[in-house]
Amino acid sequence: MAGIRLAPEEPELPVGTPPRPQLPPSVAGAGGSGGLEMASDDERSVAADSWSVRSEYGSTLDDDQRYADAAEVLAAASASANFPSAASDYCSDKDDQDPGDVEGSMLGLQSYWDATYSEDLANFQEHGHAGEIWFGTDVMDTVAVWTKNLCANIIQGGNPPGSDNVKCEVDEKGFSNYPVLDVGTGNGLLLQALAKQGFTNLTGTDYSEGAIELARNLAARDGFTDINFLVDDILETKIDRKFKIITDKGTLDAIGLHPDGRAKRIMYWESISNLVEPGGIVVITSCNNTKDELLREVEDFSKRKFGKENLDEGTGIPEIFRYIDHVRTYPTIIFGGVEGSQVCTVAFQRM
């Protein structure tokens, strides 16, 4: 959160559900080193290929032993991949652990999300439920409204940033057809919220086929048939077009929870920088990073990409992304004398 770090909340489980496995120290927070070959998801996914929580509606996809098996296989994968300790760093030019690192989690594995959305899809088909809204409805609606105002105030050269809920006349015709990409769209409800704000050229991607099927079903039910949904992994994207706006609500968080999270986050920013057009914006909502940590991560990405050649030439490092603004209206708490919020939303402009 903005000033305070809280561990991400696990999805709420029904009473009686056994606890999820904790990653062993050798896996938790593991990054990579300069020449380290990342272990594939396939090596770790064995533990969670059919892992799922018990549904409150009574369906059970697996028995309780899956939880114990998951931790055991993750530990074995860690050992076989020779992961470094959590104190090591993917970048050889840094001595200390990156403050943005968090412990690894099942939430960083695709197999976890495949199982989750398989169950959500079954619950939708049986009961009409949309599944979990990551960060909640209030945050989702705030992101949608704030993004619309951002288009009016930044992309259209209007009022400078600095406050939420800017009272201005927003000409929806000026931005309604901006191509929007929501990465890691899940059930696609953020795109529905953006559609309600006037956006019409909307695309959502997710590496989980179950998520995309659920999103399509929900969009059809709710009357948003013009939203385009594609199965695509942001880290190995096959999309060959650019977008004016890219949104991310929790995807970077989940990527950071993968045992190879440090390296995969770099891959994430590389893909994002190729997908957003010059002058376009990226709106990231996170519960695992503060605003300042996201700014530092973006700056570090520019240094990795251009730093050495520009330092050799004695010139400054060009910015790939420029910070624009952040949401200021999320509820705040005080912990240890520091005030912050549990969620932050930050916007960057592609240079």
PyMOL commands that set and color helices and strands:
alter all, ss='L'
color gray80, all
select helices_A, chain A and resi 41-45+65-81+106-108+110-127+137-155+172-174+189-196+209-222+234-236+251-256+261-275+291-313
alter helices_A, ss='H'
color red, helices_A
select strands_A, chain A and resi 180-183+202-206+228-231+243-249+276-286+321-326+332-335+338-341+344-350
alter strands_A, ss='S'
color yellow, strands_A
deselect
rebuild
show_as cartoon
